[in-house]
Amino acid sequence: MSAPSLETKVGGLTLQNPVIAASGTFGYGLEYRPYLDLNRLGGLVTKGISLEPRQGNPPPRIWETASGMLNAIGLANVGLERFIAEKLPALAELDCAVIVNLYGEAVDEFAALARALDGRRGVAALELNVSCPNVKSGGMAFGVDPQAVAAVTRAVKAETGLPVWVKLTPNVTSPVAVAQAAVQAGADAISLINTLLGMAIDARGRRPRLANVVGGLSGPAIKPVGLRMVWQVAQALPGVPVVGMGGIASGEDAAEYLIAGASAVQVGTGNFQDPASCRRIAEELAQFCVENQVARVSDLIGSLRPPA
Amino acid sequence: MTAWARIAENLRLGQDVFRLRLEAPEIAAQARPGQFVMLKVRHGGDPLLARPFSIHGAENGELFILYRVVGRGTKILSMARPGKNLALWGPLGRGFDLGVANPVLVAGGMGMAPLPFTAEELVREGKRPAFLLGMLTTGGYVALVDALDKRLKNVGVAISWASEDGGLGRKGLVTALLAEALQNGAAHILACGPLPMLKAVAALAAEHGAPCQVSLEAPMACGIGVCLGCALPAAGEGYLRACQEGPVLDSARLDWARL
């Protein structure tokens, strides 16, 4: 059998393979240059960019858990101005799709970020982090409120012709209502899942392990939740491109997400386990296709069969 | 760079202290004193993350790591047999600046790990470093003490020991030795050890107006500057990443009150 085609289309983009590096685990991309060829990635999503620089939370910020990790970094980033001046020029030279993740605490902050990035060379799409607190609704996360997600998505779409992906939080009863609201407001794709809210305790010291007390759980521990939510959204909203993530550490993990209904996947915590993870996972996915007589990786998308 | 390195030796040097020797020629060739590597204690997803280990030595294509069993990861590592391969990446971070006059090396407990390599390189550059090493107790660490004494003696450096139980050298804290060394002409401090020791060292340095480089540790997931887990409070405001701006930092760049 000839080499399988790894190309996939998602949310307004055509990617050379479905493996994208996830926001918050890949810096501004260039940090990984010594470890893999960035041009061969399906894409990369930058650290969440806010209007102003953010220093982040006090340490300790991370804690390893069973098959996972908790983080409460606090969205530390260089801010929009320095991102455009210092990071974007080098990103614009890459052959892979660069998706810029946006973080705001009010609708107009998201809109201002989108306006500033619209038409910039090197930006292939925007991904909205709606897991952040909505200052106008007393700090409740945008992502748990379909109307708030719709408002953010609509405001961003009004400012840019770039594809807009909305990254959903799993900390809801069902992601379908929120996904639907985002799509109706113009989202080109749905990314899910962000981290699950969790905590860890030092029983001997009777203190939380994180200075922030609670943090986001990621890694292989959350893969079943991610698969379930991707499947739910794909079932409920056929035709809506989904970017699946949560605990992907191998090519077979990626295949599971595609089968559940994702058109592409993101690798997050896997980049910490092994800085060359994205390359390895894409290679393993190609091998999976060969071994299972799959000619095109896109043939896997939404191909889940009923229970035996 | 990433390597898949064969374990040449994993030698017990005390009740809970081991010295790992890895065949990692490319990393060993680039390693500088004070830098570190991220090492997966075994292949696969459990434990999930690699651990940062400072470089204890690098010669003839081999990398040395001195470690104490403190948790599940190091317990697993202590059981790894020669012949097995481990994944690692590095060398990482900023090491010690060796362009200093009259250096005094100050080690506390396992903070000793990067300092023999540092002393050897200082000697190679024509310096005569003083080497102060404090431990809680040296009982149970005969092989470790011997190995360190011998290694430093090879480059003409005699270790001044301190132990809190009085088992070896001066009874008490290594900072007492440092205070004397500063009065006797030591000018530039290079220190690694537990936080309370480093705080005391930084305070002594400030008191004597001595420049002071400290090597710090922090929990980290990636080691390459992206996870932002290893934030250390910076003097003024904000944070420094132990893995990028550190792990060796000028003590004046840190906010010791927030550490």
Boltz contact constraints between the chains, C-beta under 6 A:
constraints:
  - contact:
      token1: [A, 27]
      token2: [B, 226]
      max_distance: 6.0
  - contact:
      token1: [A, 31]
      token2: [B, 224]
      max_distance: 6.0
  - contact:
      token1: [A, 31]
      token2: [B, 225]
      max_distance: 6.0
  - contact:
      token1: [A, 31]
      token2: [B, 226]
      max_distance: 6.0
  - contact:
      token1: [A, 55]
      token2: [B, 238]
      max_distance: 6.0
  - contact:
      token1: [A, 59]
      token2: [B, 231]
      max_distance: 6.0
  - contact:
      token1: [A, 60]
      token2: [B, 219]
      max_distance: 6.0
  - contact:
      token1: [A, 61]
      token2: [B, 229]
      max_distance: 6.0
  - contact:
      token1: [A, 61]
      token2: [B, 231]
      max_distance: 6.0
  - contact:
      token1: [A, 62]
      token2: [B, 219]
      max_distance: 6.0
  - contact:
      token1: [A, 62]
      token2: [B, 221]
      max_distance: 6.0
  - contact:
      token1: [A, 62]
      token2: [B, 229]
      max_distance: 6.0
  - contact:
      token1: [A, 64]
      token2: [B, 48]
      max_distance: 6.0
  - contact:
      token1: [A, 64]
      token2: [B, 49]
      max_distance: 6.0
  - contact:
      token1: [A, 73]
      token2: [B, 228]
      max_distance: 6.0
  - contact:
      token1: [A, 76]
      token2: [B, 228]
      max_distance: 6.0
  - contact:
      token1: [A, 219]
      token2: [B, 48]
      max_distance: 6.0
  - contact:
      token1: [A, 220]
      token2: [B, 45]
      max_distance: 6.0
  - contact:
      token1: [A, 249]
      token2: [B, 45]
      max_distance: 6.0
  - contact:
      token1: [A, 272]
      token2: [B, 49]
      max_distance: 6.0
  - contact:
      token1: [A, 272]
      token2: [B, 221]
      max_distance: 6.0
  - contact:
      token1: [A, 272]
      token2: [B, 222]
      max_distance: 6.0
  - contact:
      token1: [A, 272]
      token2: [B, 227]
      max_distance: 6.0
  - contact:
      token1: [A, 276]
      token2: [B, 2]
      max_distance: 6.0
